[in-house]
Amino acid sequence: MSHIHFILFLLGYLTMHPFATKAAGIDSLFAHYFNHAQTFADAYPREKVHLHFDNTSYYAGDTIWFKAYVVTAENNQPSTISTPLYVELIDQMGYTTNKQIIKLENGEGYGQIPLTEYVLSGYYEVRAYTKWMLAFNETQYFSRTFPIYRWLSDNHQKDRSIAMYNWDPSFRLRPREKKNKLSLHFFPEGGQLVQGITSVVAFKAESKDTINVCLSGEIQQNTNVTSFETLHEGMGYFMYTPAAEPSTAHVIWNDKKYSFKLPKALPAGYVLRVEKRGNQYEICVMRNEQTSREDTVAVFFSHQGRPITYHIVKWENKNTNRFLLPTETLPTGIMQVSLINSRCETLCERFCYVMPQKNPLQLKVRSNTILYTPYAPIACHLSLKDSTGNPVKGKISVAIRDWEASDYMEYDNTLFTDLLLTSDLKGYIHQPGYYFADTSPQRLRKLDLLLLIHGWRKYDMPTAMGIKEFTPRYQPEKELTLHGQVLSIILKKAQPDMEVSILTRTDSLFAAGITYTDSTGYFNLPVMPFEETMEAIFQTHKPGKPRNRMCLVKLFRNFQPSLRILTYNELNPLWNNSNKLEWLARFNDSVYQDSVFGSDSHWISEVTIKAKKRQQDLNTIRFEQSVFAFYDVEQLLEEERDKGKDYITISDFLKDINSGIIKKYGGIEEFVNGKHDITWKDESINAVKYIIFCKGVGVHNMLQDKNFETGYSHMLDNYKYNDRDWTEQPHSEYGRWGVICNIITKDGWNPHLRYDYTRGIRYTTIKGYTHPLEFYSPQYLPSQPLPSNDRRRTLYWNPNIETDENGEATIHCFNASKSTFLTISAETIHDGQPASLNIHSIGLDESKTDHLQ
């Protein structure tokens, strides 16, 4: 019997037997919801992903090294649902600059993202997800933002510098949040206010130019005044009894007065309150006199979409019902508490947190010293034990960083905080480790406040309980597969029963295959596992016809989640200040230099370099500030052709990608590989690699000075300059030098060859799994000469350090060319329990340092 027939039968039965059978019928109805949600959780398990990185910030020219942990959301066990994991690097404007496909084995994989020297500096987002994670209505994925600083040359230190680009608004893809000078958002517990019922109201204060807003205020209701203040990260709460008209909150911030209206209360309804009392939760459900007595409600407790238990509310002629729930019966992590009526409508909902009942997995580290001299050997000892103190044989991902040269934020994201907290919350969570620093009542109260504000309906209960139909958007991926559709070129109509042939080629492999479209023009092609990329040609043919059919071939491989807003905290990170101990490291450097070269020796090369570089740096900054649009043409062409679009000329491409630039900026001058050329707008777009729009004096200096050291000089290293008069363009109001369109051709471009594609044939590049490289860690031996300059910031990275039968492992590596302390980052997961460690060698006490060799 289907769930719809079951409900109709039950309602009819209750109509005929309204008294004796009503309670039993309601119990059966909620039991049916509970069982259906259990079945749904079994049929559609969710996945979570976390990436452990070798560092917290990067320079253009660096490599981002990472390890992926993919687990089942319910128990944090290694996931076998998906094999491909997609990892993307997205710039601040929302353009994908790099995409990797990581092959997962037993829920783990690792790879690297090279940041070429012409990567534009800025704040970049790294996203990771499986296709199955995007199959649900509430998409979930891993996201982390990193600063990528200006390119670091071999001879000059540009310390943590990010260019201030003047991007044109039409170039932006990423949404932006419009914030006022001060905003105050209110979050009633359970999601709603009801007239006459006292409720907990959480709030969050935010400003467009301040990270942590601290304020106080008051709410006046007739003669009653309620005072409130922020507790942590701009968050706080107060008790509030709403009337028919919403009250106003008055606050004073930075000596200015602000007023904010509270949410309007419902005339009738329910309020849900959850409070932690020792080792149990007290749940209180309230209603007012205007609320209908005809309906029955129940409180469901769910963990990662699976209901754990439920409680049918018995009013007993009262408007308040209280009951207790012991926490030892609940799994660790976030619990979703939902108030549901007999029609399976979610009336109230909030999150609460269950702390682990036993000691977590124990991950510890010891180092052989605290402060390391230049090129000194480093030895770190790792120990891994379970909650009972028994040794654990497993794999640990480990990064050892130069503490002074790297950025560090206390309580930053880790495997532990991602899997057990932030992956289930909405929005960016700043310093999530703060909420696990201890289990004091104040800390737990702040954690509960965080859940009130950032909780969201990740699991839709009516869908899980069978009231709403559900069909996943995608199926789990066990292998790489090409999905596509064939359309007619002119009318874009689906082409059924079409033969699709594909030719693929790599440096060592050549393959060919044939498939056929279905009645709607779709086709599927399984792809044998391969690494990196291979060139592919798609050609269409109608069976029985002598010639190939001229068609468009769409490919469905751009299924990434929507772009999110980057918060102020992410774009303005506050790193821990290392200046207090920097003097000690520099003093140690001077002692080391005296011991090697003698006290009368001097290093003067840096002074000379800075004098030579000053003007070149100025030209670089001016050029960066002149850039207002940057297009990775190869990447964008692939994405647009996957959608069924096609372009022939540069002019066609720009008009469709961003017609606003052409309309807004008149008098655009075109430069091809540095040479002035007015004919290229009608040339083939297939010959182009990048297009950069610039305006102002900065681009003029760039064309005049070929020798300044920046990533752009590598990108434009084929420039040939000609003499011409730089005059103000008649239609341009953006600077004396007008607007320049820099067109950079593909590698190996030959001006004597044509780059037009044959219509009806789709040329593309198919991406395979990323080939994981080995991190280079130099070995400095006493008998060998030392390099003059080793600027490594990540001194050691290994995604798979294995502990022995005693749960121990030792790492050996070498310091770079400056004295420094270490930052050691280690992460692992065992038996569903994640463990993370971020510690400085200066923070290790005497028991955690020894004389390891």
Secondary structure as GFF3:
##gff-version 3
##sequence-region A 1 853
A	DSSP	alpha_helix	3	16	.	.	.	ID=ss1
A	DSSP	alpha_helix	22	43	.	.	.	ID=ss2
A	DSSP	beta_strand	47	53	.	.	.	ID=ss3
A	DSSP	beta_strand	58	59	.	.	.	ID=ss4
A	DSSP	beta_strand	63	72	.	.	.	ID=ss5
A	DSSP	beta_strand	84	90	.	.	.	ID=ss6
A	DSSP	beta_strand	96	103	.	.	.	ID=ss7
A	DSSP	beta_strand	108	114	.	.	.	ID=ss8
A	DSSP	beta_strand	122	129	.	.	.	ID=ss9
A	DSSP	three_ten_helix	131	134	.	.	.	ID=ss10
A	DSSP	beta_strand	142	149	.	.	.	ID=ss11
A	DSSP	three_ten_helix	169	171	.	.	.	ID=ss12
A	DSSP	beta_strand	183	188	.	.	.	ID=ss13
A	DSSP	three_ten_helix	189	191	.	.	.	ID=ss14
A	DSSP	beta_strand	199	206	.	.	.	ID=ss15
A	DSSP	beta_strand	216	221	.	.	.	ID=ss16
A	DSSP	beta_strand	224	229	.	.	.	ID=ss17
A	DSSP	beta_strand	235	240	.	.	.	ID=ss18
A	DSSP	beta_strand	248	253	.	.	.	ID=ss19
A	DSSP	beta_strand	256	261	.	.	.	ID=ss20
A	DSSP	beta_strand	270	277	.	.	.	ID=ss21
A	DSSP	beta_strand	280	287	.	.	.	ID=ss22
A	DSSP	beta_strand	297	303	.	.	.	ID=ss23
A	DSSP	beta_strand	306	312	.	.	.	ID=ss24
A	DSSP	beta_strand	320	326	.	.	.	ID=ss25
A	DSSP	three_ten_helix	327	329	.	.	.	ID=ss26
A	DSSP	beta_strand	333	341	.	.	.	ID=ss27
A	DSSP	beta_strand	346	354	.	.	.	ID=ss28
A	DSSP	beta_strand	362	367	.	.	.	ID=ss29
A	DSSP	beta_strand	377	385	.	.	.	ID=ss30
A	DSSP	beta_strand	395	402	.	.	.	ID=ss31
A	DSSP	alpha_helix	415	420	.	.	.	ID=ss32
A	DSSP	three_ten_helix	422	424	.	.	.	ID=ss33
A	DSSP	three_ten_helix	432	436	.	.	.	ID=ss34
A	DSSP	alpha_helix	441	454	.	.	.	ID=ss35
A	DSSP	alpha_helix	461	464	.	.	.	ID=ss36
A	DSSP	beta_strand	481	488	.	.	.	ID=ss37
A	DSSP	beta_strand	499	505	.	.	.	ID=ss38
A	DSSP	beta_strand	510	516	.	.	.	ID=ss39
A	DSSP	beta_strand	522	526	.	.	.	ID=ss40
A	DSSP	beta_strand	533	541	.	.	.	ID=ss41
A	DSSP	beta_strand	548	549	.	.	.	ID=ss42
A	DSSP	beta_strand	551	555	.	.	.	ID=ss43
A	DSSP	alpha_helix	568	571	.	.	.	ID=ss44
A	DSSP	alpha_helix	579	597	.	.	.	ID=ss45
A	DSSP	alpha_helix	605	626	.	.	.	ID=ss46
A	DSSP	beta_strand	627	632	.	.	.	ID=ss47
A	DSSP	alpha_helix	633	642	.	.	.	ID=ss48
A	DSSP	alpha_helix	650	657	.	.	.	ID=ss49
A	DSSP	alpha_helix	659	664	.	.	.	ID=ss50
A	DSSP	beta_strand	668	672	.	.	.	ID=ss51
A	DSSP	beta_strand	675	676	.	.	.	ID=ss52
A	DSSP	three_ten_helix	680	682	.	.	.	ID=ss53
A	DSSP	three_ten_helix	685	687	.	.	.	ID=ss54
A	DSSP	beta_strand	688	695	.	.	.	ID=ss55
A	DSSP	alpha_helix	697	704	.	.	.	ID=ss56
A	DSSP	alpha_helix	711	715	.	.	.	ID=ss57
A	DSSP	beta_strand	739	745	.	.	.	ID=ss58
A	DSSP	beta_strand	761	767	.	.	.	ID=ss59
A	DSSP	beta_strand	794	802	.	.	.	ID=ss60
A	DSSP	beta_strand	808	814	.	.	.	ID=ss61
A	DSSP	beta_strand	822	830	.	.	.	ID=ss62
A	DSSP	beta_strand	833	840	.	.	.	ID=ss63
A	DSSP	three_ten_helix	841	843	.	.	.	ID=ss64
A	DSSP	three_ten_helix	846	848	.	.	.	ID=ss65
###
